[in-house]
């Protein structure tokens, strides 16, 4: 709670109780104006307490005797003890108050509360003089927080990971791993690491193995996440990135094909043949495996010497064993 330290005259000389005499209405010397919450978000409300030095005429004080900043509104003014202590609800502007939903002009700091004493009388009809301006202030934040999600690598291949950075437009509270949306990607995100500014977190993203997905994004939802004034927002997604973690992927697997030929297509006992496997573009991680359709064994493949990477790769096979 914020407390106003503005000092005003109290009882008249020699008085020990409020007598309702000729003293003009003034605010209390101690805590004349206090406010429950001095940081308000869109449409948020708080209670302002106003204390007079002595009881005033209850029918002489209304919200028209009060003024506030930041486009806030005052409602429900009432006395809790017969005219000395008053409370009023202060409400920050809501979406209905923003023309075309534009709230930037309603963002404000250092707003004060003013009491017009000239409109207030004590029970005998004596009016106050001038106005009192609170020393306590309040801020109104009508801007929603936003988030930007970025990846260090936008084209992930087999064996790769990347750092995901989540940057909010302002400090927020309530953000956890549960706010990460992985419904539009295939992979896992490691533990979140906070950078200590209340705005930035990082984590390591590991794509799922053996997939090829050209369209992916990571999102952040604001369920339970607010800025310091209580404002929240919707869901933000990263820019698109690709994942190709298939074996042999180099990030250029689109349209990849291979042609397999043998130097001898009629093998007899004791003969060997060279198997030529020609890809239409360079590859990594190639490992030929015998199939049930071939009664042969294979030696380790070797790239054909003296050829550029885009030319066929050649492997030799040991003795072929013809079927009976």
Order of alpha helices (4+ residues) and beta strands (2+ residues): beta-beta-beta-beta-beta-beta-beta-beta-beta-beta-beta-beta-beta-beta-beta-beta-beta-beta-beta-beta-beta-beta-beta-beta-beta-beta-beta
